[in-house]
Amino acid sequence: MSWSAVVLAGGRGSRLGGVDKASVVVGGRTLLDHVLDAVALAERTVVVGPRKAGVPGVTWAREDPPGGGPVAGLAAGLAHVTTDLVVVLAVDQPGITRSTVDRLLAAIGDTGAVLVDDEGRSQWLIGAWRTAALRRALPPDPRDASMRSVLGPLDAVPVTARPGEARDVDTPRDLTP
């Protein structure tokens, strides 16, 4: 099965004091490294965010305008996707593994599959999708649109998160396990 990955790494990191989340170190590795390991088997990986030196094998893209939000980032990333399936992940998800990605890809229904946390919330920044469904769902102007408003109507298959998979890093407190 051929698939691509879009990693959303263009956030402002405002709750972390404005730091670049992709460069934050958790468990001895950057958050970007964690996510790139999870999607290492992708045919193409597109990282949407500021270009970083020393990150081989990825395609870089920027949302328009920079800081336009995750849906704008998704639109920028999808412009580089040629496969029928795409995994979409935020960079601040250190609990995501290849196993997570495999389970999401295996669960794709008519439109996609999304990870659901232990409180029953869909984690819209952790999913696998049919590329055509995502393209149809994108609004004409994706700036500042919410992922839930765009992806929620797609009726994705829920995939229950294993312990730690839905953990994200938003605040300094989230940096400690």
N, C-alpha and C positions, 0 to 999 in steps of 0.2 A: 504494500500500500504506500503510495507516494503522498507526502504531505509537506507543508511548509510551516514555519513558525513566525509569528509576529510578536515581538517582545516590546512592550510599551515602557520606555525608560525616559520619558520626557517631562515627568512631573516636576513640580516646584519644590517638593520636600519641605513645605512651609512648616509643618508640625515637627520637623526635625531641625528647625532653625535654618532652613534654606539650603541644606547640604544636598549634593547630588546623590540620590538614593542608589544609583547603580554602583557607585564607588564605596558605599558603606560596607564595612567588613563584619560578617557574622560567621562565627565558627571558623575563623582563619581564612575565609574567602570572601570576595566581594559578592554582593547580591546579584550582580550581572553574571558572575561566574556560576553561581548556583543555578540560575534559570537557564543559562546556555548549556550546562551539563544535562538538564532535564530534556532539552530539545536537540541534543547532539545528533540524533538520527534523522532530523528534518532534511529534506532535499535542499531547502534554502531557509536561512534564518535572517529575518529582517529585524533590526533593532531600530526602533523609532525613538530618537533622542540625540543629544549632543554626541558627536563622534569621539571615540576614545582611542588612544594609541594602544597598540599591543593587543588588539582583539581581532585575531585573524578569522577569516572564513565567514564573515557576516556581511550583509548588505545594510548600509546605513540609510536612514530616511529621517525627515523632519516633518512634523505636522505644520500645517499652515493655518494660522500663524503659530510660531513656537509658543507653547503654553496654552494652546487652544483646547486642551482637554483630551481625555482618552478616546473619545469617538473620532476626533480629528486625527489623533495618532493612529487609530485603527484604519481610517481611510488612507492615510499616507503609507502605512505598511501594506495594505491590500493592493496598492498600485504596483507592487513588486512581486506579487504572488501569482504563479501560473498553475499551481496544482489545484485539484478539486477540493482538497481538504486543507484546513489551516488550524493550527493551535494558536490561541491568543492568550498571552500571559503578561501580567504586570511584573516589573522587575523586582518588586518588593515582597516576593513570595519565597522565602528560603526553604519552606517545607515541601515545595514541589519537586518531584523526582521523575525519572524516566517511567517508573511504575505508574505514577499519576497520569502522565501523558498517555501511556499505553491504555489505561482504563478509560480515559476520556475518548480516545480514538475508537476504541472497541464499542463504545456505547452510542456513537452518533446515530441519531435517527434520521428523520427527513430533513432536519435543519442543523442540529448540533447536540452537544452535550455540555453540561455545565456542572462544576463542582458545587456541592451543597454542604455548608458547614454544619457543625453539631447543633446549632440552633435552628436549622432548617432554612437558612438564608442562602439564596443563590449567589455565588461568588462570580460575578459577571466578568471579572478579569482573570478567570481560570476556566478556560473552555476549549473545546474542539468543535469546529464548525464546517459546514459545507460552504465553500468560498462564495458560490453564487447566492446563497441565502443571505450571507453577510452583505454582499454588494447591494442586493435588493433592499435590505433594511436600512442602509445608510441614508440619512437625510441629505438633501441638497447642500445644506450648510451645516457641517458636523461640529462646528465650533461650539464648545460649552454644552453640548447635548450630553445627557447622562447615558451610561452604558445600559442601565436598567430599562430606560425608555426605548432604546433602540433594539436591544437583544431580548428583552422580556416577552414581546409578542411572538417571538420565533418558536415558542413551545419546545424548548430544548429538553433532552432527556436528563433528569437529575442523576448525578453520580455522587454518592455519599463519601465525604472526605474521611480519610483515615486520620488518626491522631497526629496533629501538627501540620497536616497538609494545607489547611486554610489559614495558617498563621501568616500575618503580614507585618511589615515594619513601617509604622506610621509615626511613632513617637520614640523618644529616647528610652522609655520604659520597655518598648518592644524589642530592644536590642539584647536584652538578657533572656536566656531560655527559660 
